Amino acid sequence: MTTLADPVPGGRPEDLRRVARLTAELAGQGVRGIVLAYVDTAGVCRVKTVPTARLAAAVSGGVGMSPVFDTFLADDSIVTTDVLGSPDGDLRLYPDLDRLVVLAEQPGWAWAPVDRITQEGARHPGCARTFLRRTVADAAERHGLAFKAAIEVEWAVGLGSAPAGEFVPAVSGPAYGAIRQVELSDCTADLLAALDAQDVPVDQLHPEYAAGQFEISVGALDPVAAADRSVLVRQTIRAVAGRHGLRVSFAPAYLAEGVGNGGHLHLSCWRDGVNLHAGGEGRYGMTADAESFTAGVLARLPALTAVTAPSPASRLRLQPSQWAGVFTAWGRETREAALRVITGTAGRQAQEANLEVKPVDLAANPYLALGCVIAAGLDGLAGARELPAEITGDPARYGPAEAAALGVRRLPRSLPEAVAQFRADEVLRAALGPVLADAVSAVRLGEAAAVEGLDDAQVAAAYRWVY
């Protein structure tokens, strides 16, 4: 279970009580260093590492890291806001020992996500993990809600021997085809073994649609732990692939054309141990609260894309009729709708029913994406927002008049358009707070400016190996 408390100077008391024992255990397993990981506003995982012998010092006093990374772009250039982007100041990274794991495919290393606070001990307003944790805690306090969440991970496997910057698929064969499974069976078997050793339950692993593409689905957890798990799974995939002489890309569009990599969010609301997406009197068994929660997410999808699809490469992926969910629509098991209501198999609805949010990719900071989706849903729930009529089939088939009557709109086609929607959305900005909200806007506009004048192939190449 993830620690549901902000770090404090001197360390979390429960961590201080066990760190000496944990350090000895890690050393006994041959662990030499700890990777301290967080995800920045641009969606890039940034790390510092400490020797295992220094874990106690990290738990009690944190590890220094500049706040400037909150406004780094994916190419490591820097934009600024009124309070971020300066070379001044320092933050402290505090590892969450509840989420520390020995890395099965990186011998000698363990991994832990971190929270960030100031040197004075105040919550850092730009810390996405803290934002998500507090959003979840607020939902419990105000609405008696808990959540289960999971993030799908799609990636493309390329030959590590390919010329620098290029993508050459490491496997052949058709989408979902047995050929791909056979050709990469040694690598994927090692991946399953590594995730099992790291206590990550895998629901399924399969070849996907695009060239060299695979997808993995893992078990659901509370949202903070689910975001942690998404980062860990990607770290593990990359490490396993590297040992097999392969290179992986989690970029939204690693090629200029075709289906890109998604990072669909799965989320369900629970109260008193009961799944609100099943057993109710609403459509497909949803309770009134689940319908209103879904309606809240649907209403804010255009603004949400500034967080869930944050890269110029995201725009290459968000194309109609490619199962990316680029229209404001929902439907039961409708893979072209932005929101897919999943009811679960007969007899399993109470456990399996959930909401899938499709216009999400792995350039998104998972803590920001989950936190903002939850904030949008909570606003819908608080206002008892009515869920409109569902759609079936591909929304791209609707003419302008029919689409308008159904409330079906195309999601923003550019980052500046998404930022304009985001800046106009008071609910999302208030949930994030001014510092984090302004960082989101500045980084998105910075990314858009960085690729101005580039064609689609150049945009895909610019982000291919960043994520």
Backbone hydrogen bonds, N-H to C=O, Kabsch-Sander energy under -0.5 kcal/mol:
donor,donor_aa,acceptor,acceptor_aa,energy
5,A,3,T,-0.9
10,G,60,S,-1.4
11,G,8,V,-2.8
15,D,12,R,-0.6
16,L,12,R,-2.2
17,R,13,P,-1.7
18,R,14,E,-0.7
18,R,15,D,-0.7
19,V,15,D,-1.5
22,L,18,R,-2.4
23,T,19,V,-2.8
24,A,20,A,-2.0
25,E,21,R,-2.2
26,L,22,L,-2.6
27,A,23,T,-2.5
28,G,24,A,-2.2
29,Q,25,E,-1.1
29,Q,26,L,-0.7
30,G,27,A,-1.6
31,V,26,L,-2.5
32,R,30,G,-0.6
32,R,108,G,-2.5
33,G,108,G,-2.0
34,I,50,V,-3.0
35,V,110,A,-3.0
36,L,34,I,-0.6
36,L,48,K,-3.5
37,A,35,V,-0.6
37,A,112,A,-2.3
38,Y,46,R,-2.2
40,D,44,V,-2.7
43,G,40,D,-1.8
46,R,38,Y,-2.8
46,R,44,V,-0.6
48,K,36,L,-1.8
50,V,34,I,-1.8
52,T,32,R,-2.3
54,R,51,P,-2.2
55,L,52,T,-1.8
58,A,54,R,-2.0
59,V,55,L,-2.5
60,S,56,A,-2.0
61,G,57,A,-2.8
62,G,58,A,-1.5
63,V,93,L,-1.1
65,M,91,L,-1.7
69,F,66,S,-1.0
70,D,67,P,-1.9
71,T,68,V,-1.9
72,F,69,F,-1.3
73,L,77,S,-3.1
76,D,73,L,-2.0
79,V,71,T,-2.4
81,T,84,L,-2.4
91,L,65,M,-1.9
92,R,117,I,-2.9
93,L,63,V,-2.8
94,Y,92,R,-0.5
94,Y,115,D,-2.9
96,D,113,P,-2.4
97,L,95,P,-0.9
99,R,96,D,-1.6
100,L,97,L,-1.0
101,V,111,W,-2.4
103,L,109,W,-2.2
104,A,102,V,-0.7
106,Q,103,L,-0.9
109,W,106,Q,-1.8
110,A,33,G,-2.1
111,W,101,V,-2.7
112,A,35,V,-2.5
114,V,37,A,-1.6
115,D,94,Y,-2.1
117,I,92,R,-1.8
118,T,122,A,-2.7
119,Q,90,D,-0.7
121,G,118,T,-1.5
124,H,116,R,-1.4
127,C,124,H,-2.1
128,A,126,G,-0.7
131,F,127,C,-1.9
132,L,128,A,-2.3
133,R,129,R,-2.4
134,R,130,T,-2.5
135,T,131,F,-2.0
136,V,132,L,-2.4
137,A,133,R,-2.2
138,D,134,R,-2.3
139,A,135,T,-1.9
140,A,136,V,-1.8
141,E,137,A,-2.2
142,R,138,D,-2.9
143,H,139,A,-1.9
144,G,140,A,-1.1
145,L,139,A,-1.7
146,A,270,W,-2.6
148,K,268,S,-2.0
149,A,221,L,-3.3
150,A,266,H,-1.9
152,E,264,H,-2.5
153,V,216,I,-2.1
154,E,152,E,-0.5
154,E,262,G,-1.1
155,W,214,F,-2.3
156,A,249,S,-2.4
157,V,212,G,-3.1
158,G,156,A,-0.6
158,G,247,R,-3.7
159,L,168,V,-2.5
160,G,245,G,-1.8
162,A,159,L,-1.4
166,E,163,P,-2.2
168,V,166,E,-0.5
170,A,157,V,-2.6
176,Y,208,E,-1.3
177,G,174,P,-1.9
181,Q,177,G,-1.2
182,V,178,A,-2.5
183,E,179,I,-2.7
184,L,180,R,-1.8
185,S,182,V,-1.4
188,T,184,L,-2.6
189,A,185,S,-2.2
190,D,186,D,-1.9
191,L,187,C,-1.9
192,L,188,T,-2.4
193,A,189,A,-2.1
194,A,190,D,-2.4
195,L,191,L,-2.6
196,D,192,L,-2.2
197,A,193,A,-2.2
198,Q,194,A,-1.3
199,D,196,D,-1.7
200,V,195,L,-2.9
203,D,217,S,-2.7
204,Q,217,S,-1.4
206,H,215,E,-2.3
208,E,213,Q,-3.1
213,Q,210,A,-1.9
214,F,155,W,-2.8
215,E,206,H,-2.3
216,I,153,V,-2.3
217,S,204,Q,-2.5
219,G,201,P,-2.3
221,L,149,A,-2.4
226,A,222,D,-2.6
227,A,223,P,-2.3
228,D,224,V,-2.4
229,R,225,A,-2.7
230,S,226,A,-2.0
231,V,227,A,-1.8
232,L,228,D,-2.4
233,V,229,R,-3.0
234,R,230,S,-1.8
235,Q,231,V,-2.1
236,T,232,L,-2.3
237,I,233,V,-2.7
238,R,234,R,-2.3
239,A,235,Q,-1.9
240,V,236,T,-2.7
241,A,237,I,-2.5
242,G,238,R,-2.3
243,R,239,A,-1.7
244,H,240,V,-0.9
244,H,241,A,-1.0
245,G,242,G,-1.6
246,L,241,A,-2.7
247,R,158,G,-2.8
249,S,156,A,-2.0
251,A,464,R,-0.6
261,N,251,A,-0.9
261,N,252,P,-0.7
263,G,360,V,-2.6
265,L,357,V,-1.9
266,H,150,A,-2.8
267,L,355,L,-2.4
268,S,148,K,-2.1
270,W,146,A,-3.2
271,R,274,V,-2.2
274,V,271,R,-1.6
276,L,269,C,-2.8
276,L,274,V,-0.5
278,A,275,N,-1.2
280,G,285,G,-3.6
282,G,286,M,-2.6
285,G,282,G,-1.6
286,M,283,R,-1.9
287,T,276,L,-2.6
291,E,287,T,-2.3
292,S,288,A,-2.3
293,F,289,D,-2.6
294,T,290,A,-2.4
295,A,291,E,-2.5
296,G,292,S,-2.2
297,V,293,F,-1.8
298,L,294,T,-2.5
299,A,295,A,-2.4
300,R,296,G,-1.0
300,R,297,V,-0.6
301,L,298,L,-1.2
304,L,300,R,-2.7
305,T,301,L,-1.6
306,A,303,A,-1.5
307,V,304,L,-2.3
308,T,304,L,-2.7
309,A,305,T,-1.7
314,S,311,S,-1.1
315,R,311,S,-0.9
315,R,312,P,-0.6
316,L,312,P,-0.6
317,R,313,A,-1.1
318,L,314,S,-2.2
319,Q,317,R,-2.5
322,Q,319,Q,-0.9
324,A,319,Q,-0.5
328,T,409,R,-2.5
329,A,327,F,-1.8
331,G,339,L,-1.6
333,E,331,G,-0.6
333,E,341,V,-1.7
334,T,331,G,-1.0
335,R,333,E,-0.8
337,A,334,T,-1.2
338,A,327,F,-1.1
338,A,329,A,-0.5
339,L,329,A,-2.0
340,R,338,A,-0.5
340,R,356,E,-2.4
341,V,331,G,-2.3
341,V,339,L,-0.6
342,I,340,R,-0.6
342,I,354,N,-2.6
343,T,341,V,-0.6
348,R,345,T,-3.1
351,Q,348,R,-1.1
352,E,348,R,-2.6
353,A,349,Q,-2.4
354,N,342,I,-2.1
355,L,267,L,-2.8
356,E,340,R,-2.5
357,V,265,L,-2.9
357,V,355,L,-0.5
358,K,338,A,-2.9
358,K,356,E,-0.6
360,V,358,K,-2.8
361,D,308,T,-2.1
364,A,361,D,-1.4
369,A,365,N,-2.7
370,L,366,P,-2.3
371,G,367,Y,-2.2
372,C,368,L,-2.7
373,V,369,A,-2.2
374,I,370,L,-2.5
375,A,371,G,-2.3
376,A,372,C,-2.4
377,G,373,V,-2.4
378,L,374,I,-2.8
379,D,375,A,-1.9
380,G,376,A,-1.7
381,L,377,G,-2.3
382,A,378,L,-2.9
383,G,379,D,-1.7
384,A,381,L,-1.3
385,R,380,G,-2.8
391,I,330,W,-2.6
397,R,394,D,-1.8
398,Y,395,P,-1.8
403,A,399,G,-2.7
404,A,400,P,-2.3
405,A,401,A,-2.1
406,L,402,E,-1.6
407,G,403,A,-0.6
407,G,404,A,-0.9
408,V,403,A,-2.8
409,R,407,G,-0.7
411,L,326,V,-2.9
418,A,414,S,-2.1
419,V,415,L,-2.9
420,A,416,P,-2.1
421,Q,417,E,-1.9
422,F,418,A,-2.5
423,R,419,V,-3.1
424,A,420,A,-1.3
425,D,422,F,-1.3
426,E,424,A,-1.0
429,R,425,D,-1.9
430,A,426,E,-2.3
431,A,427,V,-2.1
432,L,428,L,-2.2
433,G,429,R,-2.1
437,A,433,G,-2.5
438,D,434,P,-2.3
439,A,435,V,-1.6
440,V,436,L,-2.2
441,S,437,A,-2.1
442,A,438,D,-2.6
443,V,439,A,-2.6
444,R,440,V,-2.2
445,L,441,S,-2.4
446,G,442,A,-2.1
447,E,443,V,-2.4
448,A,444,R,-2.2
449,A,445,L,-2.3
450,A,446,G,-1.9
451,V,447,E,-1.0
451,V,448,A,-0.6
452,E,449,A,-1.0
454,L,451,V,-2.4
459,V,455,D,-2.3
460,A,456,D,-2.7
461,A,457,A,-2.1
462,A,458,Q,-2.0
463,Y,459,V,-1.3
464,R,460,A,-0.9
466,V,463,Y,-1.1
467,Y,463,Y,-0.9
